[in-house]
Amino acid sequence: MCMTLPGGPNEFLARLTRQYLDGKRIQGRTRQGCPSMRYLALLGLAGTIGAIFHLEFLAEQLPSSQVLGASVRFKDIRMSAGISFVQDATQTEEKYYLETMGTGVGWIDYDQDGLMDLYFVQSAATDIYKPARPLRSALYHNNGDGTFTDVTEKAGVGGEGHYGQGVAVGDFDNDGFPDLYITGYGSAILYHNDGNGTFRDVTAKAGVADKDGWSTSAGWFDYDKDGYLDLVVCNYIEWSPQNNAWCGERRPGYRSYCHPDNYKGQKTKLYRNNHDGTFTDESDKSGVGKPESKGMGVVLADFNGDGWPDIVIANDTWPNFLFLNKHDGTFEDVSFVSGVAASEDGRYEAGMGIDAADVDGDGWLDIYVTHLDFELNRLYHNNHDLTFDDYTYRSGIGNKATRLSGVAMKFLDYDNDGWTDILQLNGAMLDNIHLYHSEVSYKEPLLMFRNLGRGQFDKVSDSLGPDFTRPIAGRGLATADFDNDGDVDIVTNNRGDNPELLRNDGGNANHWLEVQLIGTRSNRDGIGASLKLVSGGFIQIKQSKGGMSYMSASDPRIHFGLGHRTKVDSLEITWPSGQADQLTDVPVDRIIALREGAVIVPHPFPEVPSR
């Protein structure tokens, strides 16, 4: 059955929502509380209406023939790969807020051998938690044969005693070797890659310690386009062991982690690169550090098409931020006027994971933000005029994951069909959540929404194999083609548990192209570059972005799925410097290293055999 909705389905639902609420702001649930009955009723009502108008929207928007996807399964190869890392939750009965956050994970080709290596962030002892052995983060070298070797001690990146949170990867001094920035509670660490398999702690010299902050996600980008990477650091809340409140019921086993509303937020940091190994704190001068924040995830990209990178931050029960780059070292806060600060019905939700991509093929970056259970994960559509609309229902995502707590997410094309899909990592914040909500579990499965074309999504998790849907308490999430076979693989960092290394088996049945950028006038990593690929009349536009996911760092190479197309007609790259390059007749099913100036340079990208 079809019906025509006055004003369009999105406007109709928004109007109905406003009428239903009758001017009242609904609160949803807290981490230890119950969902508002009014809100749950609204979700059901929205779902019913969504199902009706989704049919109409599909008829208008989908291509005449559905995109053909590959048959993909994900296999967890952590054990055979030799990865023994275990994330320590540092859990106690005192329910320190730190415990529930988990830690991130990052892909980094630290030795530039063409194989992505792995860095797992670790926690540390607290005043009431003393582990049997000192805790440290771990760097694993990709051996190129399906196995990894722990090289943490040799590399000098263990960070023992540092309560780590997240990781950001970037070559801040343009020497050709990527460096590590590790966020954490009380301070952060900047490790300089010396290019010989070892790193040095240069935090003090660089001036990026974020002392007394609780830094979560961070990202590298060149906001002033001077050819050197600058650094954005998200900070969370003013929590300490001294103000750790009791939340939840006062019964044995019922104590819970508190809601962020119990604490004041901190401020975002922006560090400008001085080109000499030091940074200047421009947080206040730039405007980025002025508003109170409860930052969890960040993505750095160009959202208004002016060629300058902007900042989007997912805040926890606080307005999300969109800072537009004004080209003079300052940013304009357009969070509210743009429509990304809140949901369509005006709610500030538990923003955590975030990424940006062009999901509908219009050439503009859209935004996805994850939230806790009994909230919706929001897809914000870019309207090309500095505004965004909440397309959560119009895209087909709707309320299909309201009982899952979305912690992290990444856009990727897992089946190489040319359309960007949504990968979401889940896991409840409360380890005793079942005592408060019997229908919700602490450990939850991964979620995949497949893009059917033009930004219409279908939930396909169950088709991706038992390893993909095994419940975990997920926290960190990053993607990479670690075996260089042309499809995107997944790594997770799980609270109090081993990670998962999920190899993509089958995505490369479709054709593909991966591009490693090498800047010369631009920053070495090419972050901020825009790439336009044309293949048989099919156009894809991607950006080299900073940040993404939740406290994690993904493969910096730009991945294009091509479906059954066997030829790339043209590849255009607009670099941060303004240099515009174009290549024609680019070979497919290859990884290429592309230097600014349209030069494909020799670089090893050995394919890893399956084990």
N, C-alpha and C positions, 0 to 999 in steps of 0.2 A: 504494500500500500504506500502511496506517495501523497504528500500534501505540500502545498506551497505556504511558506511561513512569511507573514508580512514583515518587510524590512530585512529579510534574510535570517537564516537560522541562528547565527551568533547573536544578532541584535534582539531577536525574539526571546532567546533564553535569558539574555541579560535583563530584558524588561520584566520577564516573568519572575526572575530571581528577586529583583527589586520590589516587585509587588508582593511576593511571598514574605519577604523579610519585613515589609512594612516599616522600613526605616530603621530597623534594629540591627546592630552589628552582632553576628554570631561568632562565638569564640572557639568552636571546635573542641579539641581535647588538649589537656596538658600531658606531659610525659607520665605523670602518675595519676592523672584523673581519668574521667570517663568522657566519651564523645557527647556533644550536645545532641539531644534527640531531635531538635529542630534542624541541626546541620545534617544528621543522618537521613532525615526525611527529605531534606533538600537534595542530597546526593541521589536518592532513589528517584525523585521526581525528575532531576536533571538527566539521569540515565535513561528514563523512559522517553523523554522528549528527544534526547540525543540520538536514540536508536531510530526515531522517525526521521529527523532531518538529516541524519548521516546518509540515509539512502538517497535523499535528494541531492546532497552535496556530491556524493560519489558519481551519480549519473552525470553531473555537470563537469566534474573535474578530472576523472580518471582518463588515461589514454584509451584509445579505441581497443588496444590489445594489452592485456596485463603483462607486466615485465616478467621475463622468465628468470627465475632464480636457480642457483645451484643447490644440490642436496648437501647440506653441511652438518657435521657432527663435531662437537668439541670433546677432546679427550684430555683428562688430567694426567700429565706426565711428570708431576713434581718428583715423585719418588725415584723413577728411573733416571731423571735428570740430575739427581744428587743434591737436591735442595732440602736441607734439614732445618732451616730457620723456623723458629716458633715465636710468634708475637706474645709478649707477656703483658697481660691486662693489668698487672699490679693490683689485683682486686682484693679488697678487704670489706668487712662488714660496715665500715664507716662510709662507704659509697662516695669516695672522693670523685668529684666531677671529672677529673682527669681520666679515670679508668675507662669510662664508656666511650671516649673519643676514638680509640684505636689509633693506628698509625698508617702512614702512606707507603707507597711503593713507586719506584721510578726505573724506567729504561734509560740506559746511557751507554753509548759506545765509547767507553773511556779510553781505549787504546787505539781507536780508529782502524780496526781490522775489518770493518764492514759487518760485524755481528753485534747485535744489541745485547748488552750485559744488564744485570739486574741489581738494584739497590733496595733493600728492605729497611725501613725506618723502625727503630726499636724504642721502647720506653726506658725507664730507669727506676731505681729504688726511690721510695718516698720516706717521709719521717716515720711512717707506721708500716711500711712494706719493705722487707729485707729479703731479696732473693738469695738462693743458695750460692749462685755464681753471679759475678757482675754482668749486667746486661749491656749489649752493644748492638748497634746496627750492623748490617751485613752487605758486603759487595760480592756478587757472584760473577765470575768470568765465564762467558759463553765460549765453550771449547770447540764449537763448530761440528760436533758429532752427536748432538742431542743431549749432552751433559753440561753441567756447570760446576765450577770449582770456587770454593770460598777463598777469596783473596783479601779479606778485610784487613788482616794484620799487616800484610805486606803493603797494602795501599794506604793504611793509616786513616781510615774513615769510620772507625767503630763508634766514635762519639761516646765512649763510656762515661756514665754519670750525667749525661745530657738527656732529659726527658723529651725525646724527639716526637714530632708530630707529622710533618710533611716534608716533601722534597721537591725542589725545582732544579732543572738542568739547563745550563746555558753557558756559552763560551764568552765570559764577560770581558776578556782581554784580547779576543780575536787571535789567539795563538794556534788555533786549529784543534784544541783539545777541550772538550766540554767540562765545565766545573759543576760542583754540587753546592746547593744552598739547602740546609736542613733547618726547618722551623722547629719550634719547641716551646715548652712551658718555661718561662723565665728568661730565655735567651735563644738565639739562633746561631748556627755555625756556617761559615763560608769556607769550603774546601777548594783550594786552587789545584787544578790538575797540572802536574809538572811534566806530563808527556812521557814518563818513563815507568808508568804503572804505579806511581805513588802520588799522593796528594798532600798539601800543606794547609794547616788551619791559618787562614789570613784574616779572620774575623775582625780582630782588633785593629789591624792596619786599615782594612777596608771601611770600617765604621758602620757595619750593618748588623750588629749584635742584637738589635731590637731588645735591649736590656729591659727587664721587668715586664715585657709584653708576653702575652700568650699567643704566639704566632701559629697559625694553622696552615692555610694554603698560601703559596707564593707563586709568582710568575715573572719571567723575564720578557722584556720588550724594549723597543727603542722609541720612547715616546717623543723625543725631540729630533729624531732622525739625523743624529750626528755620527752614526756608524758604530755606536757602542751600546751594548745592552744595559738598560736600567732595570730596576727591581721594584715590584709591588709586593707588599707583605700584608696579608690579612691578619688582624688580631681579633680575639674573641671577647671574653668577659673578665671582669675583675673578681676572679675567684681565687681563694687561697685556703689552705688547711684551717686557718684561723676563722674563716667565715663560712665553713662548710655546714650548711643548714641541714636539719632533719626534714626530709620530705617523704611523703607516703604515710601509710597507717603505722601506728605504734604497736605493731604486733610482730612477733618473731618471724623473720624472713620477708616482711613487707616493706622494709625501708627501701626507698627508691632514689634514683638520681633526680636532682631538682630541675625545675624548669628554668630556662635562661632568663625569664622575667624576674627571677629572684636576684639577679645581679646586673650591675651597670655594665654597659658595653665599653670596649676599648676603641682605639682609633687605627685606621689604615695608615700604613707607611709607604712612602714613595721615595726611593733612593736613586739619585741621578749619578751616572757614571762619569767620573772625572778624567778618564783615559789614562790614569797613572796607578791603577790598583786601588784607588780610594773612591768613596761615594759621598755625596752630600745629601742630607735629609731635606727633601723639598716637600714634605707632606703638607705642611700648613700653607706655604707659599703657593703650591699648585692647586690648593683647594681640596685635594683628595683626603687629607687628614683632618678636615674640620668637623664633619658630622660624626656623632657617636655611631659605632658599628658593632655588629656581632658576626664578624665575617667568618665564613666556612669555606666557600669555594670562589674561585676567580677565573675569568677568561678575558684575555687581552686580544682585541681584534678591531677591525674597522667596521663599525655598524652603520655609518651614514654615507659611505662611499666617497669620502673626501681624501682617501689615501693616507690618513693619519690614524694610529691605533688608539682605541678607546678602552675603557675599563668597565666591566660588569662584575658585580660582587653579589653572591648569594648570602644573605644574612639570615640568621636563625631567629624566627619570630620577630623580625625587625624588617623595615622596608629594604628591599633589594636596591642596589645602587647601579646607576648608569652614569658614568662620567664621560662627557664628550670632550675630545682633545681640541683645544682652541688654537693650536699651532704656535703658541707663544710661551710654552712652559706651564700653562695653567689649564684646568679642566672646568667644564660647566656641569653642575649637577642637574640632570634632567630626569631623575629617577621617577618622579611622580607624573610629570607631563608626558613622559614617554609611554607610561602604562606598565612598566616592568616592576615597579615598587611593590605591587600587591597583586593578588588574584583578581579575576574579573569582578568578583563580588566584594572586593575591598579588604580581604583578609591578609594579614602578614603571617605567612606560614613558616615551617621549620626548614628554611632553605639550607641545603647542604651541597650536593653535587651540582655541577653546572658545566655546560659546553655550548658551543655555537656552531652552526652549520647551515648551509642552504638546503633545506629539506624539500622544497617544492620546485626547484629549478628556475627561480626567478632572478638569481644572481645576488641576492641579499641574504645576510646571515640572520637566522632565527635562533632563538635561545630556549634551552630546556633546563628546568630546575627541579630537583628532587625534593620531596618532603616526607614527613613521617606518616605512619598509618592513620587512617581516617581523614587524611588530606589528599588532595589531588596533586600529581606531578604535572607541572605546568609547561606547556609549549607556547611560547610567545612568538607570534608571527610578525616579521618585519614588514611594515607597510610602506617603506621607502620614503617616508616623510618625517622621520625622527619619532614615530609612534609605533607601538606594538599592540597587537590584539591577542587576547587569550584564545588560542586555537585548540585547547585541550580536548574539547568535545568534537569540534569540527574535523580534527585530524583522525578521529577514530580511537584515540587513546582513552579519553573519558575517564570513567571510574574503574578501570580494569585492574588497578593495583592498590585499591584503597586499604587493604589489609596488610600491605607490605610497607616497611619503612625504607624509603629510598635514601641511601647514604651517598652513593657516588654514581656517576654516569659518564658515558662517552658516546659521541657520535662515531660511527664507523660504517663501512660497507662490507659486512661480513660475508656476503655471497657474491661480491664483485659484479652486481647487476647494474651498477652505475647510479643507484639511489642510496642516499644516506640513511642508515638504520639507527635505532636507539638501543644501547646496552645499558642496563641499570643494575647496580649492585645493591643488595638489600640486607637488612639485619636490624632488629629492634634495638633501641637504646637501653632498655631495661632487661637484665638477664632474668628477672622474675616477672616478666610481662604477663605470663599466663595467670598470675594471681589477680590481676586487674582486668584482663580481657582474655577470656577463655578461647576466643576464636583467633587470637593472634599468637604467633610463635616467636621465640627469641631468634632462632636460626631460620633463615628464609632463603629461597632459591634466587638465582639470577633471573633477570627478565630481559627478553629481547622483543622489541617491536620492529617488525620488518616493514620497510617503506615499500608500498605497493606501486608507488609512482605519484609524483606531484604532492608529496606530503601527506598521503593517506596511509595509515599504519594498521598492522594486524599483529596481534600477539602470537608469537611462534615458538615460545620457549620450549614447549614440550616436544618439539620436533628435533631439538638440537642435542639429544642424548642425555643419559642419566647423570653424567659428570656435570653437565651444565645446570641441571635442576636439583643437585644435591644441596640441602639447606646448609647455610653457613652464617656466621655472624660477621658479615662483610663490612669492611671499612675502606681500605685503599683499593683503587682500581686503575689499571693502566693497560694500554693496548700497544702492540708492536708486531711486526712480522719478524719474529726472532729467528726463524729458520730460513728466511729469505726465499720462501717458495711462492710468494705472491698473494697470500691471504693473511688476514689480520688475526693474531692470537691474543690471548687475554691472560693477565696475571692479577690476582687479588691478594690483599693482606688482610687476614681475618683475626678478629679479636680473640686473644687467648688460644690461638690455634696455629697450625701450619698454614701456609698460603696454598693457593691453587695456581698451577700453570696449565692453562687450557689451550691445547694446540688445535688450530682450525684444520679439520680434515674435510676437504671438498670445496672450499671456497674458490680455489684456483682452477676449478673446472671452467669457470668463465675467465675471460681475458682481463689483463690488468697492466698498470704502469705505476712505478714508484719513483719519486724524484727526491734526491738529496740536494739541498740548496747549499751553495758555497758563495757567500757574499764577498765582495772585494771593496767597492765603495760603500756598500751597505754592511751591516753587522755580519760577521762570519756565518752565523746560523741562518741568515736570511729571514729571521722572524719579522713579520709584517709584510712579507711579499704576497702578492695576489697572483694566482695561476688560473688561466682559462684554457681548458682543453676542448677541442672540437674533434668529434669522431663520427663520421657519417651523418652529419647534421645534428647530432646529440651534443649538447654543450654542458660542461660542468665547470663551475667556478669554486675554487677553494682558496683558503688563506693559510699561511703559516702563522699559527697563533701561539700565545703564551698562556701559561696556567692550564686550566681545564680539569675536569673530574673533581676529586676531593683529596687534597693533600698529596697528589700524585703527579707523575710526569710520564708522558707517553712517547712513543717513537716520533722523532721530529720529521721523518721522511713523509712526504705528501703522497697519499695513496689514492689512486683512481681505479675504480672498477669499470670495466668496459663491456660487460655482458658478452654477446657473441660478436662484437665488433673486432675486426682483426687489424685495424689501421687507425693511427692517430693522425688526422689531417694536419692539425696545427696545435702547438702548445705556446701560449703567450705568458710571459712572466713580467709583472710590473714590480720592480724591486723597491724597497724603502727609499733608496737614493733618488728614485724617479726614473732610473734606467728601465727601458722597456725592451725586452728581448722576445724574439719569435723563432720557433723551430718548426720545421715541416717534416712530414713523413717520419715521425718518431717511431722507433720499433716498439712493439708491445711485448708483454710478458717479460719485462726486464726492469731492473733497478738501475737508474742512471744518476750519476753525480753531475750536477749542472752548475758551472761557475758563472757568476755575473758577467754578462757579455756574450751569452748564448754559446758557451763552450762546454761540450760534454767532455769531461776529463776522465782518465782512467782511474778506477777505484775498485778494490776487491769487494765483492758482495757474495761470498761463497754460500751455496745452498746447503742446508743442513739435512742429512739423510734422516728419514723417519726411523724410530727405534721401536 
